[in-house]
Amino acid sequence: MNPGGRRLFIRLAGYECMHLMLSDRGVWVPGSSKEGAAGLPGLGRMLLGSSLARGGEEEDLSGQKDLREVASGCEDPRELETRLKRNATLVAYSSIVRCFLASPKGIRRAKLAFDFFDHRSSKVKSMEFRVDPESYDELEEELRSLIPDRLEIH
């Protein structure tokens, strides 16, 4: 269970070159987490689902380093984890409460959104990303194998 094991890069839409990285431990998101960004979800959002269902705000990753570039050429798991910790935030699969995946077939744009428990702030937070349609099938297959009980596909 280290970042040197499984590495799946998911290209994000809307950026010239930006990727999320799925590893054995979780989803690595470019940039550091924003304290209090999502806060506790309101009752309406808890009933309706994640920010995907409510048309929430997408993460702004402009100015962040691309994780594919950060991990490029690094085979040593310790060195890779050090690089990733400097440039990304890890959202462990075990902390993901619900995950929503919007198919590019049913909705205009492919999206990934997930609600997760942030142990540092003791709050449930949400993240949402537009996914490149070419990365969608690979992402869906990977999430079905990793968190099938918490994955909803729309």
C-alpha angles and dihedrals in degrees: 000000000000135000088252090069119059115016120178117169116205115198114225121221120234095040129089091230121352130138140183115217124220112202135170090274104042149293116321111210120196114251131018123297117266109235110235094003096138103010121185113335117246122243092260092053092046089055096043098039137238130348086275091068091046098042092249126183121284120232113266106226099167110135093024125119119256109249093217088060092044092053095040114126095359115125099158107096094212094050091046092052090049091051093047094048089055093051108025148035122239117223104193117221088232090061095051108106098181133000125199125195120188114205117227086227097061100033129038093248133029111243139182119202131168139178114217139176110247106210093196094060098023090231137119109246134183135218128190130190136179107232125211105252090231090060095047100089094049091047093050092050092049095048092047089058096043106039108007093151093057100037123104120184119203 
